[in-house]
Amino acid sequence: MSKYLVTGAAGFIGANIVQKLLNSGHTVWTIDNLSTGYEDNIPDGCQFIEGDISDDQTIARLKGQYFDAILHIAGQSSGEISFENPTTDINSNAVSTIKLLDYAIKTKCQRFIYASTMSVYGEQNQQEIFNELDRVSPKSFYAVGKLASEHYLRIYHEQYGINYTILRYFNVYGRGQNLNNLKQGMVSIYLKQFIDTSFPVVEIKGSSQRFRDFSEVNDVANVTIESINNLNFYNEIINIGTGIKTTVAEILNLLKKNLNSDKDVVFSKGTTGDQFGIYADNTKLKKIYPKEFILFDQGLQLMLKELTNEM
């Protein structure tokens, strides 16, 4: 069995990854500042350090522990919020990566998995589908920080031999997603407004024809874990998405249908730095990980079923 550091286990992606690793008998540590996640989300049996990963004092609390791999899943993940405080964003998404890479060198850890984002592609001449070789053109400070980390990983590999994998997550949804964070996560933002009676209407920022590529969190967790030891993932950038675009209008229709809701929907101005539409060319992923991702309508039903059981 192996020993892993998985940052961000209080968030829904990190928590799912940690639970699967623990279920397989591995030892797992996590660091999380609880800025958007909840301590209750951290699976039992995971060693928890509360603090900011960009802070040397937090890293020191690892006490030189050796890990077979570091999975850096934590980070400020809202483009909108990144404009409110760019300094906090760069600390969360780039400085934290440098601190962990330096820790990897110090402790002779040779494996590093990084949760990047489709946001690095930005928008380019109305292009909708992107592969890993396409030009990157970030529209938000969040995407800039993620892209900076990608470059740090490449250079740390070239200079210090750390084997990295950069997983460019497209939109992730599912069990444990924070419904109270109304600035991150299309599905969770809309769902919260539909089910919470304190919202008289559902407000949608931007056009109903905007679209994304939605991956269910279990699929994302599974492929992330697969990437740890699968040599085909080593020192590669890989899109993590279904290759299917889903519009805002389609999301709203599915939510109304599944929730049997007739709540009014109103549209307002889009948020700064938001992308109109993007989905993944996942050809590279399919060659090394042929398992099919669950379709969005099925994944949404699973998410709603879990939510109903918790209420």
C-alpha positions in Angstrom: 0.0 0.0 0.0 1.1 3.6 -0.7 1.0 6.9 1.2 -0.4 9.9 -0.5 -0.9 13.6 0.1 -4.2 14.8 -1.4 -4.8 18.5 -1.0 -8.3 19.8 -0.7 -10.1 16.8 0.8 -12.7 19.1 2.4 -13.9 19.9 -1.2 -16.1 17.5 -3.1 -13.5 16.4 -5.7 -10.7 15.9 -3.1 -13.1 14.1 -0.7 -14.1 11.6 -3.4 -10.5 10.9 -4.4 -9.4 10.4 -0.7 -12.3 8.1 0.0 -11.5 5.9 -2.9 -7.8 5.7 -1.9 -8.7 4.9 1.7 -11.1 2.2 0.5 -8.1 0.6 -1.4 -6.1 0.5 1.8 -3.8 3.4 1.2 -2.7 6.0 3.8 -3.8 9.5 3.0 -3.0 12.9 4.4 -4.6 16.2 3.4 -4.2 19.9 3.7 -7.2 22.2 3.4 -7.9 25.7 4.6 -11.7 25.1 4.7 -12.3 28.3 2.7 -15.0 26.6 0.5 -15.0 23.0 1.8 -16.2 21.5 5.0 -14.3 19.5 7.6 -17.2 17.0 7.7 -16.5 16.2 4.1 -13.0 14.8 4.9 -13.3 11.0 5.0 -12.6 9.2 8.3 -9.1 7.9 8.5 -7.5 10.8 6.5 -4.9 12.7 8.4 -6.0 16.4 8.3 -3.9 19.5 8.5 -5.8 22.8 8.5 -4.0 25.7 6.8 -3.0 27.5 3.6 -0.7 25.5 1.4 1.0 28.7 0.3 2.1 29.2 3.9 5.5 27.7 4.9 4.2 27.1 8.4 1.5 24.8 7.0 4.0 22.9 4.9 6.2 22.5 8.0 3.4 20.6 9.8 4.0 17.7 7.4 7.2 17.2 9.3 9.1 15.8 6.4 6.7 12.9 5.8 7.5 11.0 2.6 4.6 10.5 0.1 4.6 8.1 -2.8 2.7 10.9 -4.7 1.3 14.3 -4.1 -2.1 15.1 -5.7 -2.7 18.8 -5.6 -6.5 19.1 -6.0 -7.0 22.2 -3.7 -7.3 25.7 -5.1 -9.4 28.7 -5.5 -11.7 27.5 -8.4 -13.8 30.5 -9.3 -13.0 32.8 -12.2 -15.4 35.4 -10.7 -13.7 35.4 -7.3 -10.3 35.6 -8.8 -11.1 39.2 -9.9 -12.1 40.1 -6.4 -8.6 39.3 -5.0 -6.0 38.3 -7.5 -3.3 38.0 -4.8 -5.2 35.5 -2.9 -5.9 33.6 -6.1 -2.3 33.4 -7.2 -1.3 32.2 -3.7 -4.0 29.5 -3.8 -3.3 28.3 -7.3 0.4 28.9 -8.1 2.4 29.6 -4.9 0.8 26.6 -3.3 2.1 24.5 -6.2 5.6 25.8 -5.8 5.6 25.1 -2.1 4.5 21.5 -2.7 7.0 21.0 -5.5 9.8 22.2 -3.2 8.5 19.8 -0.5 8.6 17.0 -3.1 12.2 17.7 -3.8 13.1 17.9 -0.1 11.4 14.6 0.6 12.4 12.9 -2.7 8.8 12.4 -3.8 9.0 11.9 -7.6 5.2 11.9 -8.5 3.0 14.9 -8.7 -0.6 15.1 -10.0 -2.1 18.5 -10.6 -5.7 19.5 -11.0 -5.7 22.2 -13.7 -8.7 23.5 -15.6 -10.3 24.0 -19.0 -10.2 27.7 -18.3 -6.6 27.9 -19.5 -7.9 27.7 -23.1 -10.0 30.9 -22.8 -11.9 31.8 -25.9 -10.4 31.9 -29.4 -12.3 32.9 -32.5 -15.5 31.2 -31.5 -13.7 27.8 -31.2 -15.8 25.4 -29.1 -13.8 22.2 -28.8 -10.2 22.2 -27.6 -7.4 19.6 -27.4 -4.2 19.7 -25.4 -2.1 21.2 -28.2 -4.4 24.1 -28.8 -3.2 27.6 -27.9 -4.0 28.7 -24.3 -5.4 32.2 -23.7 -6.7 32.6 -20.1 -9.6 35.1 -19.5 -9.5 35.1 -15.7 -6.8 35.5 -13.0 -7.8 32.0 -11.9 -6.9 30.5 -15.2 -3.6 32.5 -15.2 -2.7 31.0 -11.9 -3.5 27.5 -13.1 -1.5 27.9 -16.3 1.5 29.3 -14.3 1.4 26.1 -12.2 1.5 24.0 -15.4 4.7 25.7 -16.5 6.3 25.3 -13.0 5.5 21.6 -13.2 7.2 21.3 -16.6 10.3 23.1 -15.4 10.5 21.2 -12.1 10.4 18.0 -14.2 13.2 19.2 -16.5 15.4 20.5 -13.6 14.6 18.1 -10.8 13.1 15.0 -12.4 9.6 15.2 -10.8 7.2 13.2 -12.9 4.0 15.2 -13.2 0.6 14.8 -14.7 -1.6 17.9 -15.5 -5.3 17.0 -15.6 -7.3 19.8 -17.2 -10.6 19.2 -15.5 -13.7 20.5 -17.4 -16.8 21.2 -15.3 -17.1 18.7 -12.5 -20.4 18.1 -10.6 -21.8 15.6 -8.3 -22.0 14.2 -4.8 -20.8 16.6 -2.1 -20.6 19.7 -4.2 -20.9 22.9 -2.1 -24.4 24.3 -2.9 -23.7 27.4 -0.7 -20.9 28.7 -3.0 -22.9 30.7 -5.5 -19.8 31.8 -7.4 -18.5 28.4 -8.5 -20.1 25.4 -10.2 -22.9 25.9 -12.7 -24.9 22.9 -11.7 -24.7 23.5 -8.0 -25.5 27.2 -8.3 -28.6 26.6 -10.3 -29.6 23.6 -8.1 -29.3 25.7 -4.9 -31.6 28.4 -6.3 -34.2 25.8 -7.4 -34.5 24.0 -4.1 -33.9 26.8 -1.6 -37.2 28.7 -0.9 -35.3 31.8 0.1 -34.6 32.4 -3.6 -37.8 33.7 -5.2 -36.4 33.1 -8.7 -33.5 31.3 -10.3 -31.0 33.9 -11.6 -28.8 32.9 -14.5 -25.8 35.1 -15.2 -25.3 35.1 -19.0 -27.0 33.6 -22.0 -29.0 30.3 -21.9 -27.0 29.2 -24.9 -23.7 29.1 -23.0 -22.4 25.6 -22.7 -19.9 23.4 -20.8 -18.6 19.8 -20.7 -19.8 18.2 -17.5 -18.0 15.3 -15.8 -19.4 13.4 -12.8 -17.2 13.5 -9.8 -16.8 9.7 -9.5 -15.5 9.5 -13.0 -13.0 12.4 -12.4 -11.8 10.8 -9.1 -11.3 7.4 -10.8 -9.3 8.8 -13.7 -7.2 11.0 -11.3 -6.3 7.9 -9.2 -5.6 5.9 -12.4 -3.1 8.6 -13.4 -0.9 8.1 -10.3 0.7 4.8 -11.5 -0.2 4.6 -15.2 2.9 5.5 -17.1 0.9 6.7 -20.0 -0.1 9.7 -17.9 3.4 10.6 -16.9 4.6 14.1 -17.9 1.5 14.7 -19.9 -1.3 17.3 -20.1 -4.7 15.6 -20.5 -8.2 17.0 -20.9 -10.6 15.4 -18.4 -14.1 15.7 -20.0 -16.8 13.8 -21.8 -16.4 15.4 -25.2 -20.1 16.4 -25.0 -21.4 20.0 -24.8 -24.4 20.8 -22.6 -26.1 24.2 -22.7 -27.4 26.2 -19.8 -30.9 25.8 -21.3 -30.5 22.0 -21.2 -29.3 22.1 -17.6 -32.3 24.2 -16.6 -34.8 21.9 -18.4 -33.3 18.8 -16.7 -33.4 20.5 -13.3 -37.0 21.6 -13.7 -38.0 18.1 -14.9 -36.2 16.2 -12.1 -37.3 18.6 -9.4 -40.8 19.0 -10.8 -40.3 22.8 -10.4 -42.0 25.7 -12.0 -39.9 28.4 -10.4 -39.3 31.3 -12.7 -35.9 31.8 -14.3 -34.5 35.3 -14.9 -31.3 36.2 -16.9 -28.8 38.9 -15.9 -25.4 40.1 -17.1 -22.6 37.5 -17.3 -19.7 37.5 -14.9 -16.3 39.0 -15.6 -13.9 36.7 -17.3 -16.5 33.9 -18.0 -16.2 31.7 -21.0 -19.2 31.5 -23.3 -18.7 27.9 -24.2 -16.1 25.2 -24.3 -15.9 21.4 -24.4 -13.2 18.8 -24.5 -11.5 17.0 -27.3 -10.8 13.9 -25.1 -9.1 11.8 -27.8 -5.9 11.7 -25.8 -7.7 10.6 -22.7 -9.6 7.8 -24.5 -6.4 6.3 -25.8 -5.0 5.7 -22.4 -8.2 5.5 -20.3 -11.0 3.9 -22.4 -13.7 3.8 -19.6 -16.8 5.7 -20.6 -17.9 8.7 -18.4 -21.5 8.7 -17.2 -23.8 11.0 -19.3 -24.9 14.2 -17.7 -28.6 13.5 -17.4 -27.8 10.2 -15.6 -25.2 11.8 -13.4 -27.5 14.6 -12.4 -30.1 12.1 -11.3 -27.5 10.4 -9.1 -26.6 13.8 -7.6 -30.2 14.7 -6.9 -30.9 11.2 -5.4 -27.9 11.6 -3.0 -29.1 15.1 -2.1 -32.6 13.8 -1.3 -31.2 11.1 0.9 -29.2 13.7 2.9 -32.2 16.0 3.4 
